[in-house]
Amino acid sequence: MKNLLYIVSAVLLLSMASCDLHLSGRDGEPQEDTVAKRLLQGVWRNSDDDAPFFQIVGDSVFYPDTTAMPLSFQIIKDTFYIHASTLQAYPILKQTANRFVVQNQYGEPLKLYKSTEPFDSVYFSHSAPAVLHQRELIRRDTVISYDNARYHIYVQVNPTTYRVVNTTYAEGGIAIDNVYYENILNIHIFQGTRKLFSSDFLKSHFSGLVPDDVLKKSVLSDILYQKVDGEGFHFIAYLVIPPSSINYTADILVNHEGQIKIR
């Protein structure tokens, strides 16, 4: 009978421990591996080329690319999560105090080792990232004649501080977020001293003509005057997805009464 009581008591203790373990994750959410996160602190180099790859400080990943934003990360159940503009997940293949191997976006192992060089941190800037494709103000003047009338057309590119964040990938196949600035473009058309048309253009003007996911990642790069005919004044707008050369175009028509159509 005594042995039976010992067995029952042991089973109850194990059941209580199991319940406590299950309840440690609030609302069923998986918990971060804080030990693995502590091991990851420091500067890591790529084993393939010995170049500094990233620096881990607290909850953030810093890259040697001065245009890259610092990103937050988590380690949960043997997976390295980077919170870029879209969540990126990389299975951890090996982790020790000095080695970190993950499967990159190409399905290949990215092998990193912890640097012991005291000055390697100089490769990583903790200031605001440099912004790519920040353009200077550009203004183009075009004088044309049509149907015995003379017109003066102005197109102006105005850089703004509105940001577009796009995800690219380092050579090791790990996500990096780069920052770009939006532009506001203006078209002004004068017939002599009479203003026929004047308007600002944002990329939101092209919603419905360009897929939403493309519009979100793109920058309204430029508007070029094309021609004038019986319909009116024709322009081409260029929406570019930086840093690539991929672009979408849309036609802007301003008729002779100053009415606009985007198609």
C-alpha positions as CSV (number, residue, x, y, z in Angstrom):
1,M,0.0,0.0,0.0
2,K,2.9,2.4,0.9
3,N,4.5,1.8,-2.5
4,L,1.2,2.5,-4.2
5,L,0.9,5.8,-2.4
6,Y,4.5,6.8,-3.5
7,I,3.6,6.0,-7.1
8,V,0.3,8.0,-7.0
9,S,2.1,11.0,-5.3
10,A,4.8,10.9,-8.0
11,V,2.2,10.9,-10.8
12,L,0.4,13.9,-9.2
13,L,3.7,15.9,-9.0
14,L,4.5,15.2,-12.6
15,S,1.0,16.2,-13.6
16,M,1.4,19.5,-11.7
17,A,4.8,20.2,-13.2
18,S,3.4,19.5,-16.7
19,C,0.5,22.0,-16.0
20,D,2.9,24.7,-14.9
21,L,5.1,24.2,-18.0
22,H,2.0,24.5,-20.2
23,L,0.8,27.6,-18.5
24,S,4.2,29.4,-18.8
25,G,3.2,30.4,-22.4
26,R,0.5,33.1,-22.0
27,D,-2.6,32.5,-24.1
28,G,-0.8,29.6,-25.8
29,E,1.7,31.9,-27.4
30,P,5.2,30.3,-27.9
31,Q,7.9,31.8,-25.7
32,E,11.2,33.3,-26.9
33,D,14.4,31.3,-26.2
34,T,16.2,33.9,-24.0
35,V,19.3,31.7,-23.7
36,A,19.7,31.5,-27.5
37,K,19.1,35.3,-27.7
38,R,21.9,35.9,-25.2
39,L,24.3,33.7,-27.1
40,L,23.6,35.7,-30.2
41,Q,24.7,39.1,-28.8
42,G,27.8,40.5,-30.6
43,V,29.3,40.9,-34.1
44,W,29.0,37.9,-36.5
45,R,31.1,37.3,-39.6
46,N,30.2,35.2,-42.6
47,S,32.3,32.0,-42.7
48,D,32.4,32.0,-46.5
49,D,34.1,35.4,-47.0
50,D,35.1,36.4,-43.5
51,A,33.2,39.7,-43.9
52,P,31.2,41.3,-41.0
53,F,27.6,40.1,-41.5
54,F,25.5,41.6,-38.7
55,Q,25.6,42.8,-35.1
56,I,23.1,41.7,-32.5
57,V,22.4,44.2,-29.7
58,G,19.6,43.4,-27.4
59,D,16.5,42.7,-29.6
60,S,17.9,44.4,-32.7
61,V,19.9,43.3,-35.8
62,F,22.3,45.9,-37.3
63,Y,23.9,45.5,-40.8
64,P,27.1,47.0,-42.1
65,D,25.0,48.5,-45.0
66,T,24.5,52.2,-44.0
67,T,21.2,52.3,-45.9
68,A,19.7,49.3,-44.0
69,M,17.3,49.8,-41.1
70,P,18.0,48.0,-37.8
71,L,15.4,45.2,-37.4
72,S,14.0,43.5,-34.4
73,F,14.3,39.7,-34.1
74,Q,13.2,36.7,-32.0
75,I,14.3,33.1,-31.5
76,I,11.3,30.8,-31.0
77,K,11.5,27.0,-31.2
78,D,14.7,26.8,-33.2
79,T,13.7,29.4,-35.6
80,F,15.3,32.9,-36.1
81,Y,12.6,35.4,-36.9
82,I,13.4,38.9,-38.3
83,H,10.7,41.5,-38.3
84,A,11.3,43.2,-41.6
85,S,8.5,44.8,-43.6
86,T,7.3,41.2,-43.9
87,L,8.1,38.6,-41.2
88,Q,11.1,36.5,-42.2
89,A,11.7,33.0,-40.7
90,Y,15.0,31.1,-40.8
91,P,15.3,27.6,-39.3
92,I,18.3,27.4,-37.0
93,L,20.6,24.5,-38.0
94,K,23.2,25.0,-35.3
95,Q,23.8,27.4,-32.5
96,T,26.7,27.5,-30.0
97,A,28.4,30.4,-28.2
98,N,30.6,31.0,-31.3
99,R,28.7,29.4,-34.2
100,F,25.3,30.3,-35.7
101,V,24.0,28.4,-38.8
102,V,20.6,29.2,-40.3
103,Q,18.8,28.1,-43.5
104,N,18.5,31.2,-45.6
105,Q,15.7,32.1,-48.1
106,Y,17.4,30.0,-50.8
107,G,17.3,26.9,-48.6
108,E,21.1,27.0,-48.2
109,P,23.0,27.1,-44.9
110,L,24.3,30.5,-43.9
111,K,27.3,29.9,-41.6
112,L,28.3,32.6,-39.2
113,Y,30.9,32.8,-36.5
114,K,31.2,35.3,-33.6
115,S,34.0,37.9,-34.1
116,T,36.6,38.3,-31.4
117,E,38.0,41.5,-32.9
118,P,37.3,44.4,-30.5
119,F,37.0,47.0,-33.2
120,D,34.5,45.1,-35.5
121,S,31.7,47.2,-34.1
122,V,32.9,50.2,-36.2
123,Y,31.3,48.5,-39.3
124,F,27.9,49.0,-37.8
125,S,26.2,52.4,-37.5
126,H,23.5,52.8,-34.9
127,S,22.4,56.2,-36.3
128,A,19.4,56.7,-38.7
129,P,20.0,54.8,-42.0
130,A,20.9,56.8,-45.1
131,V,17.9,57.1,-47.4
132,L,18.2,55.8,-51.0
133,H,16.9,57.5,-54.1
134,Q,16.5,60.9,-52.4
135,R,16.2,63.1,-55.4
136,E,16.8,66.8,-55.8
137,L,14.1,69.1,-57.0
138,I,13.8,68.9,-60.8
139,R,11.9,71.2,-63.0
140,R,11.4,70.9,-66.8
141,D,10.0,73.6,-69.0
142,T,8.6,72.8,-72.5
143,V,7.2,75.3,-74.9
144,I,4.9,74.0,-77.7
145,S,2.6,75.3,-80.4
146,Y,-0.7,73.6,-81.3
147,D,-3.6,74.8,-83.4
148,N,-2.3,78.4,-83.6
149,A,-1.9,78.5,-79.8
150,R,1.3,78.6,-77.7
151,Y,1.6,76.6,-74.5
152,H,4.1,76.5,-71.7
153,I,4.3,73.2,-69.8
154,Y,6.1,72.8,-66.4
155,V,6.7,69.4,-64.8
156,Q,8.4,69.4,-61.4
157,V,9.7,66.6,-59.1
158,N,9.6,67.5,-55.4
159,P,11.2,65.1,-52.9
160,T,9.4,64.6,-49.7
161,T,10.1,63.0,-46.3
162,Y,7.4,60.3,-46.8
163,R,9.1,57.0,-46.5
164,V,8.7,53.7,-48.5
165,V,10.4,50.7,-46.8
166,N,11.3,47.8,-49.1
167,T,12.8,44.4,-48.2
168,T,15.9,43.3,-50.0
169,Y,18.3,40.5,-49.2
170,A,22.0,40.4,-48.1
171,E,24.4,38.2,-50.0
172,G,23.8,35.5,-47.4
173,G,20.1,35.5,-48.1
174,I,18.9,37.3,-45.0
175,A,16.3,40.1,-45.1
176,I,17.3,43.8,-45.0
177,D,14.9,46.8,-45.0
178,N,16.0,49.8,-47.0
179,V,14.3,53.2,-46.8
180,Y,13.3,55.4,-49.8
181,Y,11.6,58.8,-50.1
182,E,8.4,59.5,-52.0
183,N,8.1,62.3,-54.5
184,I,5.3,64.7,-55.2
185,L,5.1,65.8,-58.9
186,N,3.4,68.8,-60.3
187,I,2.1,69.5,-63.8
188,H,1.3,73.1,-64.8
189,I,0.1,74.1,-68.3
190,F,-0.3,77.8,-69.4
191,Q,-1.7,79.2,-72.6
192,G,0.0,82.6,-72.5
193,T,-0.8,84.0,-69.1
194,R,-3.9,81.8,-68.7
195,K,-3.4,78.8,-66.4
196,L,-5.1,75.9,-68.2
197,F,-4.2,73.2,-65.7
198,S,-2.3,72.9,-62.4
199,S,-2.2,69.9,-60.1
200,D,0.0,67.8,-57.7
201,F,0.3,64.1,-58.2
202,L,1.0,61.4,-55.6
203,K,1.3,57.7,-56.2
204,S,-2.2,57.3,-54.6
205,H,-3.6,58.9,-57.8
206,F,-2.7,55.6,-59.5
207,S,-4.6,53.4,-57.1
208,G,-6.7,50.9,-59.1
209,L,-4.4,51.1,-62.1
210,V,-1.4,49.5,-60.4
211,P,-1.7,46.4,-58.1
212,D,-2.0,47.4,-54.4
213,D,1.1,45.4,-53.4
214,V,3.1,47.1,-56.1
215,L,1.8,50.6,-55.2
216,K,2.8,50.1,-51.6
217,K,6.4,49.3,-52.5
218,S,6.8,51.8,-55.3
219,V,7.9,55.5,-55.6
220,L,6.3,57.9,-58.1
221,S,9.6,58.6,-59.9
222,D,8.8,60.9,-62.7
223,I,6.2,62.3,-65.1
224,L,7.3,63.0,-68.7
225,Y,5.5,65.1,-71.3
226,Q,4.9,63.1,-74.4
227,K,2.8,64.9,-77.0
228,V,-0.3,67.1,-77.7
229,D,-3.1,66.3,-80.1
230,G,-6.8,66.6,-80.5
231,E,-7.5,64.8,-77.3
232,G,-5.2,67.1,-75.3
233,F,-1.8,66.9,-73.6
234,H,-0.3,63.5,-73.0
235,F,2.1,62.6,-70.1
236,I,3.6,59.3,-68.9
237,A,3.9,58.7,-65.2
238,Y,6.6,56.2,-63.9
239,L,6.2,54.3,-60.7
240,V,9.4,52.5,-59.8
241,I,10.0,49.7,-57.2
242,P,13.4,50.6,-55.7
243,P,16.1,49.5,-55.7
244,S,15.2,47.5,-58.9
245,S,14.5,49.0,-62.3
246,I,11.1,47.4,-62.3
247,N,8.5,50.1,-63.1
248,Y,4.9,50.6,-64.0
249,T,3.6,53.3,-66.3
250,A,0.3,55.2,-66.5
251,D,-1.0,57.7,-69.1
252,I,-2.1,61.1,-67.9
253,L,-4.3,63.1,-70.3
254,V,-5.2,66.7,-69.8
255,N,-7.7,67.8,-72.4
256,H,-8.0,71.3,-73.9
257,E,-10.5,72.3,-71.2
258,G,-8.1,71.4,-68.4
259,Q,-9.9,68.2,-67.4
260,I,-7.8,65.2,-66.4
261,K,-8.0,61.5,-67.1
262,I,-5.6,58.9,-65.8
263,R,-5.5,55.5,-67.6
